Amino acid sequence: MKVTNIVSGRKIDYYRSYYNEQFDFFFGINNDYFAYKYLASDGTTKQARFPKALNAEQYGIDVNMRCHESMFITIGALRTEANIYYRHASGQRNPLRLEGFPHLELSDATFEAVPMTEHPTNFVCVVIDGELYTTDLCAFTDYRTSEYPLFGANFAVQEIRLHDQYRYEYLSQIRRSDNDLVVGEWEGRTAIFENAEVGRRYGDAPSLGGYHLTSRSKSVLNDASVDWFVGFEVEKEDREMRNRCAWASSNLGNGWIVERDSSLDSRTGFEVVSPVFNLLDTKTMFDEFDRLDWVMNSGYSRRCGGHITISRRGVTAVDLIDKLAPFIPLLFSLYEGRLSTDYGGIQNKDEMKRGSRRAIYNCNFGTLPKDAVELRIFSAVSTLESIKFRTKLVQWIVKQIDNGTYTKFTDVADAMFSDKKLNKLLRSQYSAEKLARKQALVYVFGGCLEGQSPTEFLANSDNYDRTLERMKRAYASVQNFTSRAVESKFGSHTIRKAIGQA
């Protein structure tokens, strides 16, 4: 049997043709085609093939939607496909109204013309020209509708339903439209917000930059007059402040950037990274801390740290660790709670030089700036004053390195009371009694690091017995998880030797 190919006008074998039932024509199986839907005379939806060589528009076919015009009906201001929306089985209209949003008003005649179904249905909303409407229309309940939270001011939230077949188109319309509606996410779910401000307040914030992937401002490194350099990393866990940073595109201005850190809570955690500063330019740094006081004063957990990276022009990282060595027992003492952590834990002197990424880190072993040392011992920045305190402490340390004032850890321990500037700084945080305990711990940690006993490092002390007793009491008061970490690192014999018990 032969049929006529509408594309070429030639006769072809029937078995080598496709038949279009809607328009009653044949075309060859070798002709390119697309499939589309149309509404048959019995009211059912059917599918047919149409050759691409013909002008589909002349046949009333929308190529983009792959639908014939018979598939579309107009319900009020809504142009939609047939057999998509129905009247409720009860014949009732939708009682739902959303404050501030219009309802698609249908005349009785238009409403009655919408087909009714016996299947379970849900009332749905529609989007027309980017505007969200409630309607009297329904869609099948079973896998045909999806719920979305709609947020208004003051966390007023309502659940709305969209037809699954149109939901992505509707959400795209909202994104493209000029009205105030915003599509975003709330706790991992797609949500619609009344405006951008509501979205920023209640929605999930955009993603932060990857850890150490964002660029840092290092222009001060080119200033030949600067010898000491410093950078700060402030880790926080505070959902509201994290969102604030994310909505700022992770850029806090003046070279400060924000990034995510896998060691922190994925929903609340963030790390604020400073530009490189002149470590001795106190005014510039403190002005920036004050500007970002909302960061410094935000929430944190025990997982958070406040790392400080320093370097000195012309000094290698290994040499800088050697110069820092007399001051490290002081840092261990002041931040003893960090000694048991994975990211700021206790080390011996060899580990510090070999790039063990704990309390004191030689940056030559990582991606951080070369010939720099990262002081990871510092705990979370709890307040604006806490970052100022540790900055002053590091400034005092590097000035003593330049001056060659204190070359042994015992010198530094004595300076906690004898050096007026250091004592004033420490007394702003500790009472005299607590400071005396911290001083005793400096002797303990210094003895462990150097493998010395009190008879060696306190040989010339006028109060040997009294100091030795304070050291024993101080170490006995250290929390169990900290003492276990110290003993695991140095061994019980070294610790007993450091406190005069071996």
N, C-alpha and C positions, 0 to 999 in steps of 0.2 A: 504494500500500500504506500502510495506517495502522498506527501503533503507539501504545502507551499511555505517556504522559509520567509517570514515577513521581513527579515533583514536584507536578504539578497534577492528575493522574488523568485528564486529557483525552486524546482521540485527536489525534495529530498526524501529518503526512506523514512517511514513513520518511526521505526525503532531508533533512528538517529536524530530524533527531535524532542523538544520539550513543548508541552502544551500549557498555555496561559488560559485558565478557565474563565477568569474575569472578563477578558477582552476577546476570547475565542480566536486565538492565533497560535501558530507554531513557530519555533525558531530552532536552529541547529544546536546540537550539543557542543559543538566547537565554538559557538559564540559566547563571549564573556557576558556574564549576567550577575544580577544581585537578587536576593530574596526580599520580599516585602509583605506586609499584611494588608488585608482589605476586609470590609464588612460585607458578607454575602447577603443575598436577598432574604434569607431566613433569619437574619440577625446574628448569625454566628461569625466569629473571626476566623478567617482562613489565610493561608500563606500561598504565594505564587512566585514564580521566577519571571524576571523581566530583563530583556537583553539591553546591555549598556549602549549598544549602537543606536537605539531609539531615544527620542527626547522624552524622558520620563515626566517632565513637567506638563507636557501636552496631554498626558494621560491622567493628570491629577495626582501624581506620585511625588511625595517629598523624599528625595534621595537621602538626605541626612538622617531623617527619622525612620526611613524604610517603611513608610506607611502611605496608603492611598487616602485621599481626602474623605472617603466614606468612613474612615476610622475615626474621624474627629467630629465632635459635637460641641456646641456652645451652651454652657450653663451659666446664665447671667453674664458676668465679665470673664468667665473661665472658659478657655478653649482647651479641650482635653480629648483623649481617646475615648471611644465608646467602650462600654462594658468594663469601665474602670471604677466609676463611682455609682453608687446606688442610693435609694431611699432606705431608711431603717425599716426592718421588718414590721415594726409597730406602726409605721407611717408617721411617727413623731419627728419633730424638728429637734435640732441640737440645743440643749440648754446651756452649753458652755459658752462663756464670753471671757475674753482676755482684756484686762484693763489696759487701755491705751492702744488697742489693736482693733481694726474694723472687722465686721461680720459680712460675709458675702450674702447680700440680701437677694432672695429669689421670690419672684411672684408666685402666686398659687399655681398658675398655669404651668410655669417653668418647672416648679418643684414636682407637680403631678406628672410631668412628662419624663422625669427621671425614673428609670426602671426600678422595681422593687425586687428583692431577693429573699429567699427563705433561709439563706446561709447566715451564720452568726457574723455580725458586722460591728465595726467601731466608727464613731464619728471621727473625721479627720480635718486637719487644717490644710490650706493650700497657699501657694505663693504666686502672686500675680504682679509682674513687673517689679520684683524684689520686695514686695510688701506682703507680710504675713496676714492671712485672714482665717478666722474661724468660719465653718460652713455647716450646712444642714446635710452634707453629703457623707456617705459611709463607704468603707472598703471592707473586704472580707477580713475577718479576724485572724484566720489561720495563715500565718507567715506572709501576710499582705501589708501589714502596717508596722512601723517602728516608732518607738517613743524617744523623745528628746526633751531634756530639761530646758525650760525657758526662764532665764533669770531677769528679774527686774531689780529696782533699787532695794536697799536694805535686805538683800539676800532673799527676796520674795521669789519663790521658784514654783513653777507649774509644769506639769508634764503635758506635752502636746504630741499628737500623732500625725505622721506623714505617710502617704501611700508609698510603699516600697518602690514601685515602678518609677515614681517621680522624685523621690526624696533627694537624690544626688543633684538632679537638675534644679530642684528648689533651693538646696543649700548653695549651689553655684550662683543662682540668681541673687541670693542674699549677699554673697561675697562681692558680686559685681555691682550691686545697686548703690545708689546715692543716699539711701535712707540710713538711719542710725543703727540698724540691726548689725550684729557682729556674730559670725560663726567661729567658735573656738572649742576648747576642751575643758572639761571639769572632771577631775579625778579619772582621767583616761577616757571619758565618754565625750562624744560630740555633743555640743550644747550650743544654744542660741542665747545671745545676750542683748538686752534692750539697747545698749550703746557701748562704745569702746571703754568708757570709764568703768561700767559694771563688769565688763570682760576682764579688765586689768585687776579689779578688786577681787573677783571671785573665781575667775577661770585659771586654768593651769598656765603658767608662764611659758614663754618660748624656751627652747633649749639653751643652755649655756655653752660656751666654747669648751672644747676638749682640754684636758689637763696638759698644761705647758705647750698648747698649740697656738695660743694667741700671742701677739707680738707685745713686747715690753719697750718702754721708752728708756733709752740708754744714752741720751745725748750728753749727759754730764761726764761720761767717760772720756770725752774729747777735750775736756777742760784741763789743761796742763797744770793749773794752780791747785787742783784738788788731789789729795793724796789718799784719803780714806773714802770708800764707797759703801753704800748699804742699800738693800732692798728688803721689803717686808712682804710676808704672806700671812694673811689673816683668814683663818678658817672658821666658818660659822655654820650653825644649823638653826635656821629661822625662816619659816616658809614665807612670811610676809616680806621680809627683807630680800630673800632670794628672788621673789617675783619682781620686786622693785628693781633689782639689778638686771634681771632678764628683760624687763620692759624697756630698760635703758640701753638695750642691745649690748649688754656686758661692758659698756664704756662709761666709767664714772667721771671722766674728765681729767685733764692735767696728767695724762699718762697712766692712770689707774684703770686696770681691767679686771673683769670677773670671769672665772672659769669653774667648771665642775671638777670634783675630786672624788674618785671612786672609793676613797677611804671614809667618806662622809655619807650620811643618809641621802638617798637618791632624790627624795622629794623636798627636803628642807636644806640640804647642804650646799655650800658654795665657798669658793676661795677668792678673796680679793687680793690682787697682786699690785704692788706699788711700782712706780718708775724707779730707776736707780737715782739715789740722792747722794749729795755730799754729806757724809756721816756727821760732820762737825757743823753743818748749817742747821742749827736747832730751829730757828724761826721758820724756815721754809717747811721743814718736816712737820712742826707742830701746827702751823697754819693749815696744812693739808689734813692732819688728824682731826682738827676742829671742824673743818668743812665736812668731813665724813664721819662725824660723831654718831650718826644713825647706824653706821656699819659697826663701829667700835663697840657701841653699847647694845648691839643686837644679841640674840640668843646663841647659845653654844652648848656643847656636850663634852664629855671627857675625851671623845674621839678627836676633838678639835685641837689644833696647835697654832702657835703664832711665830712661825719660823723667821729668822733674821739672817740674811746672807751678807757677809762683809768681805772686803778685799782691800789690800793696800798696794798702791802703785809700786811696781818693781819688786814685789815680794811674792814668792811662789806659795801655793796652798800648803805644801808640807812645811815650809819655813814659818808660815803664819800659824799653823797648828802648834809648832814648837813655841812660838811666842805667846800663844794663848794658854799653854799648858799650866802655868801657875794659877790661872784664873778659873780653870775648868772645875776644880773642886768647889769653888764658890757657886758656880752655876748649878752643879749637882745638888748642892745643899739648898739653894733657894727654890729649886724646882724639883725637889726629891720625888714628888708624886709622878713625875714623867719617866722616872728611871725604869719602870716596869712596863712601859708601853712599847708597842711594836715600832712606832715611828720616831720615838725620841728616847729610846731606852739606853741603859748604861753600856759603856764600852771600856776596853782597855786602851792604852796609848797606841799600840800597834794598829788596832782596828780603826782608830780615827784617821790615821795616815793612809791606810789601805782602802779607804772608801766605803767602810761599813756605814750604811745609810740610817744611822740612829741619832744619838745625841749631838755629835759633832761630825759633820760630813765634808770630806774632801771632794769638792765639786769637779776636780779633774777626772773623776771616775764616772761622771754622768753627763747629761745634756745641758746642765746649768753652766753659767759662765766659768771659764777656766781660771785657775789661780784664785779662786774664791773659796770661802768656807761658810757652810750653812750651819747656823746654830739652831738645831732642831729641838733642843732641850726645852725651849720655852713652851709653856702651856698656853691654852686658849687666851686670846685677848678678851678679857671679861668686861672691861670698861674703857672709856677714853683715857682715863688716868693710868690704866695698866700698861698701855702701849707707850705712853710717855715715860713711865717708870723704867721699863726695860731698855728704852732708847737711851735714857740718861746713863743707865748702868753700862751699856756697851760703849758709850762715849767715854766714860771714866776708864774703862778697861783699855781702850786703844790709846788713850793719852798716856797711861802708865807704860804701855808697850813702847811708845815713842820716847818717853823719858827714861826708860830703863829703871824705873823706881822699884818695882817689886819683881823679883826673879824667882822666888820660891813660893810654894803654896802657903807656907807658914807666914811669909811676909804679908800675903793677901789676907789671911785669917786675922792677923794682928791689926791690919788696916781697917777692918770692919768696925773697930772702935777708935783707933788712933788717927785715921785719916778723916779730917773734918767733913770733907765733901761726901765721901762714901758713907760715913756714919749718918750724916743728915739725910741722905737719900734712903738708906736702909731703915732708919727710924721713922720715915714717913709710912712704912709698911708694917714694921714690927716693933713690938714693945721691947724694952731692954732685956727682959727675961727670954723672950722668943728669939731675939737676936743672938743671945749668948748660946742658945741651943744650936742655932744655925752655924755659929762659929765652930762649935764642937764638931759638928758634922763635916765642916770643911777639913778639919784635921783627920777625921776618919776616912773620908773619901780620898784625900791627898795621900794618906798612908797606903791605902789600897792601890792607887794608881802607881805609886812609886815603889811599892813593895817594902816599905819602911815601917819600923816600930817607933813608938813614942820616944824611946831612948835615943833614937837617931834624930828625929825632926823636932823634938822638944828638949834636946839636951841642955840648952842654955836658958830654959824657961825658969822664971822665978817662982812660978806656981805650978810646978810639974804635977804634984799629986792631985791638986784641986782640978787642974785641967784634965787629967787622965780620968778622974771620976766623972766629970761633966761629959766626956766623950762616951763613956760606957752608958750613962743614963740616956744620952741623946740617941745613940744607936738603938738602944733597947726600946725607945719610943717610936721608932720608925714603923710604919704600917707593914703588916706581914707580907703583902704582895710586893712591896718595895724591897724589903730585906731579903726575900727569896730571890728576887732578880739580882741583887748585889752578890749574894752568896753563890748563885749559879755562875756568875761571871768571874769572880775572883777566888772562890773557894773559901771554906770556913777557916782554914789555917791562916790565910792572908788577912782575913778580917780580924781574927783573934790577935794576930800580930799587930795590926794597925791600932787596936784599942788596948794593947798592953797585956793581953791574956795568953800569949804564946811565947 
